[in-house]
Amino acid sequence: MKDLFSLDSRRYHQARPIYPQAMLQHLLSYVHTRDLAWDCGAGSGQLTHMLAPYFEQVVGTDISQSQLDHAEYYDNISYQVQPAEKTTFPDHCFDLITVAQAVHWFDFEAFYAEVKRTLKPRGIFAIIGYGLIEVDDLLFHVQIQQLYHHTLRGHWDPERRYIDQHYRTIPFPFQEIQMPNFDIRLRWSFKQLIQYLGTWSAVQHYILQKGTDPLQELNAACADLNQIVEVRFPVLLRVGVEVR
């Protein structure tokens, strides 16, 4: 698993969007026992803390201690530094395993073997993510599309293609449950929007390689950092059950 986000963990925690409750409630409707959940690749805990009210115990793992240091702590959450592909968890202990906006960084074969080892019979496994941001302001929308597809071309890690393909092309060796479509809809200030774009791994790669900020042009287009824009992210969701 790659660690691309440790160096800017605070901004990542502050800027990344939160998944909708409607999605979570629909996912939980398939989870019949709720003793223990594992959120893998938890980062700064955007999804981990959402699971806490619904399970006796939740464990969030990541390879970045810096990311976990910014996660929200609850009495029933344990955060641990462990790689996704090889953990110390006992066999068949989890009712739910989630991986949010991270599975594309994993070794699929090794990770899925670990999921199958640690998931209870009839346990639920969910891959969650979000696609390219859409903005209601036409000028900003066009500029973000230009940034994503042209300015940053060649600076994205190759694994990013799995998100562009909405996780439909990744291996998925589970009995799949068909899920409805969900969106993340937010009202952000322009400052929040820029902060989010700054967490893109390709932006960091661009800065390191070229020594300039690819967000300069977008930043210059807005005279008011407090200007509010409507943003939307399509939720990527694949859910399966482990059948033995």
N, C-alpha and C positions, 0 to 999 in steps of 0.2 A: 504493500500500500504506500502511495506517495504521501508525503507531508508537505503540502504547499501553503498552509495557512497559519503555522505557528508564529511567524514573524509579525503578524498583524492581527493577533487574536482579539484584542479589544475592539478594533473597528469591525471585525467580522461579527462579533457578538452583537454589537450595536446596530449593524446595518442589515443583517440578513432577515428576510421576511419570516413570519410565523404561519404555520399551516392552519387551515380553517377548521373550526370545531365540527362543522358538518361532516367533513371528511373523517375526522377522528371518530365521531360517533358511529358512522357507518362501518368503519373498520372494526370497532369494538363489538359491534353486533354479531360478529362471527367468532368472537373469543369467548368461549363458554366458561372457562375457569380463569381466574385472575389472581393467581398467587405470585407469579414472577414474570417480569418482562425484561428483555434485553434490547437496548437501543445501541446499535453498533455503528461506529464512526460518528459518535455523538457530537463531536466538535464542542461548541459552547452550550450544548444542551437545549437547542431550540425545540426539539421534539421530546426529549427525555422528560423535561419538567411537565409537559402536557399529559404524559402517561401517569404521573405520580398519583393523581386522585383516584385512579381506577384499578390500581394493583396494590397488593400487600407490600411488595418490594419491586423496585426498578433498579437495574444496573445499566449505566451508560459507559461505554468504552471508547477509547480513541488512542492513537499512537502519540498524540500531542498533549503533554501535560499543560503546556501554555494555554491551549484551547480549553481544557477542562477547568483550569483555574478561573475562567470567566463564566462557568455554568452556574445556574441557580440551584441551590442546595435545599433539599427537603429531608425530613427525618427518614423517609422510606426510600431515598435515592442513594446509591453507592456509585461513585465515579471511579473508574480504574483505567490505568494505562495498560492496554492489551491490544495486540494486533488482531484484526478481524479473522485472520486465517488460522490462528492457533491460540486458543484460550485455555484457561485453567478451570473452566466450568465443568460440573459433572454432566454425565449423560442424561438426556431427556428431562431437563429441569424447567424449561421455559414454556409458558403458555403462549407468548407472543414474542417474536423477534422482528425488529424494525431496522431499516437502514435508510437514512434520509439524506439525499443529495450527496451520497458517498460511494455507492456500490460500484460506480464506474472506475474507481481507483483501485479496486480489490483484484486479487487473483480469484477469478470466478470459481474455478474448480475447487481450490482449497477452502474458500469461504463457504461454498454450498455444502461441502463435506462437514464443515463445522456446524452449520445451521442444522443439517440433518442429524448430527450427533447429539446436539443439545436441545432440540425442540421436542416437546412431548408428542406422543401419538395424537394425531388430529390437531396439533398445534398450528398456529397461524404465522406465516411469514409475509412481511410486507416491505416492498421496495417503494420508496416515496421520493419525490423530487419535484422540481418546478422548472419549466422551460424558460425561453427567452422573454424578458420583460416587455410589456407593451404599455405605451403611455398615451393618454388621451390628447395631449397637446401635439398637433401634427408636426410642428417644427422639431420638437425634442424627439418624437418618435422616429422621424427620418434620420436625424443625427445619430441616434442610438443604433439604428439598423446599419448605417454607414460605419460606425465604430466597430460593431460586432463582425460584420461580414467583410469589410475591406481594410480598415486601419489595422485591426488586430489579426488579420489573416496571417497565418504562419506563426503566430505567437500562442495559439491555443495548444494545450496538450492534446495528443491524439485521442485520448479517452473522452474528450468533450463531445465527440460525435455521438456517443450513446445518448446524451441528453438531447442533442439536435434530433435524434431519431426517437425521442420520447420513450426511451428504454424498451422499445418494442423489439430491438435486435439483440438484446443481451440474452444469454442462456437463461432458462428458467425451468429447472427440473422439478417442478411441483405441480400438483393439481390446481390449475388456476381458477380463481373465482372472478367472474366478470364484475367490474366496478363501474359506477356512473362517473361522469366527468365532474370535476371540481375546479374552482378557481380561487386564487388568492387575490383579493381586491383591497387596495389600500389607498389612503390619501396621504401623500408624502410632500414635504417641502422639497424645493429644488436641492437644498443642502443635503437632505436625506438621500435623494436620488443619486447625487454625485458620490456620497459616501458608499452607497451600495455598489455602484459601478467600480469604485476603487478597490473593492474586494475581489473582483474578477482576477483569476490567476493570470490570464493573458495580459491584463493591464500591468501587473507586476513584472511579468516576463519582458514586456515592451520597455518599461522603464529601465530595467537592468541592462537590456541589450542596446538601447538607443540613447539612454540618458535624458530623455524628455518625457513629459507626461502626455499620454494620448487623450486625456480628458480636457486639455486646455481649450480646445475649440468649443466643446460643449459648455464648459464653464463660462466662456466669454459671451455665450448667447443669452445668458440670463443676467439681468441687472439686479434682480431681487432674489436673494437666497431663500427668502421666506415664501416665495410664490408656491402655491399648492397645485399639485398635479395628481390626477387619478392614474394609478398604475394597476396593472393586472399581470399575474403570472398563471399560466395553465399548470395545474397540478399533474404530475406524472405519478401513476399509481399502478403497481402490479402486486396482486395479493394471491397467495397460494396456501394450500393446506398440505401438511406432510402426512401422506397415507402409507401405513406400513401393513 
